[in-house]
Amino acid sequence: MSELVQLYAAVTSTLQAALPELATVLADADAHGELQLPALVHSLVRLRGDEALRDGRSLLMATLEARITAQGSSAQARTQAGILAAQVVDQLRQQFWGLDFVEAARNVTAEAEGASWRVQWEQPVLLGVAQWPWPDQPPGSLALGFAPETGSGNQDKYFAPEDLA
């Protein structure tokens, strides 16, 4: 599942670049020992297959989570982590991470947990290789026409969707 590995790397690099206030941005698997604060550690917490048909690829609904921990007293840390969580939520708006196999992040939530904050979102991930499952009709064989100039005898009035651009 190299798509998920690429997604982890893209989340890390995008959030590092967008939020320089964070001293640490890591995937959960890379978080070992003491972290410099404030820190954001993200992970994949749920996977769900989706029934939606696509272009031959499987749609996997991935739920990701970012835990933000800040420094200071409990109240100060919660406030600082909350401000950073709001910035993460803003970064998730229509976020594709620069990857062509994910759809926009959706269902974003954020909530305080003690002195930390947790931001959770769903990211649709398309797995596999795109396929054209109709061998008798190659891609691009779609033709459009407007009534009443459709049907037998009007094929010369049809046009390709690309001609509309």
N, C-alpha and C positions, 0 to 999 in steps of 0.2 A: 504494500500500500504506500507507494512512494508519494501519492497525492497527500496523504496525511502528514508525512515527514515534511513535504514542501509547505504545507499549511502552517505547521508549527514554526518553521523557520521564518515564514513571511509575517506571522503574527509578532514574533519576537523582534525582527528588524524594523517593522513598521512602527510598532509602539515605542521602541527605543528612539527612533528618529523623531517621532511626533511629540514625545514627552521627555525632554531632556532633564526635567525635574527628578525623574526616577533614577536613583543610583544603580538599581538592578532591575533588569527585565530578563526573565528566564522561563523556559518551559519547565514544568514540574520535574521531568526526568533529569534535568541538568542542575537542579537546585540541591546543592550539597553543602553542609556546614553553615556557618554564619553568613548571612546576606547583609550587604550594605543597605541601609534604609535611607529613604523610602524604597520599597521593593514591590515589584509586580511579578507574581509567579502564575503562569497560565497553564491550563491542562484541559484535556479532553475528558469529559465526565459522563457522556452518554452518546450512544449511537443508535439510530433507528432507521431501518430501511423504509423507503417511501414507495408507495404503489404507483406514483406518477410515471407515465411512460415518457421517455425522452427519445433521443436519437440512437438508441442501442446501448447507451451507458446506463449504469445503475445510479440512482439518486440515494445518497446516504445523508440523513439529517444528523449532523454532528452538533452536540451541545458542548460549548466551551465555557470555561470559567476562568476569570482572572481574580486572584486574591491580592489585595493591596494592603501592605503593612507600612506604617510610618513610624517615626520616632517621637519621643516626648512622653509626657504623662498620658494616661489613658484618654482623657478628653481632648488633649492636643493632637494625639495620634489619630483619633477617630475623625477629628475635623480635617486634618491634613489629608488623610486617606480618602475622606468623602470628596474633597476638592479634586483629588487625582481621579477618583472613580467617575466624577462628572466629566472629566476630560476624556477618559476612556470611552464612556458612553457616546460622547460627541464623535470620537474617532470611528466608532462602529457604524455610524450612519452611512448607509449605502456602501459598506466596506467589502471590497472584493480581494484585497491584499495583493493586487497586481497579478492575480492568477486567473487563467482562463477556464479553470474547471470548478470554480465556486460561484455560487450566486450570492447576492447581497446578504449580509448579516441581518437577522430579524429577531423579533421577540426579545429585545434587550431589557434586562432588569438589573438593578443595583440595590444592594441593601447592606446596612451595617451589621457586623457580627463582632460584638465586643469592641475592641479598639481598631479593628480592621474593617475593610469593605470588600464585598464580593460582587463582581459584575459577571452576569451570565448571559449568553446569547446562543442562538441557533445559527448554524452556517450550513446551507445546503452544499454538498460536495458531490460532483459528478465523477464517478469512477469508471475506468475502462476506456475503450477506444470508440469513437463515434462510428456508427455503421449506417448504411442505407439499406433497410430491410426489404426494399421493393426492387428486385433485380430486373424486372421487366420495364421499369420506369426509372431512367437515370436521373440523378439530381439535375434540376433546371428544366425539367420537362413540363412544368406547370405553365399553363397559358390562361390568360384572363380575357373576358369579354363583357360588354355591358348590354343588357337587354334593351331593346328587342333584337339587337344584332348578334345573337348567339345561336348555336345549333347548326344543323346541316346547312351547307351553303354559305356560312358566315365565318368559316375558319380563317380566311384571309384577314379578318378584322380583329382577330385575337392578338394579344401581345404578351410579352414576358413581364413578370413583376419587376424585374430589374430596369425595364424601360420607364417605370414611373419615377425613378430617382432623378 
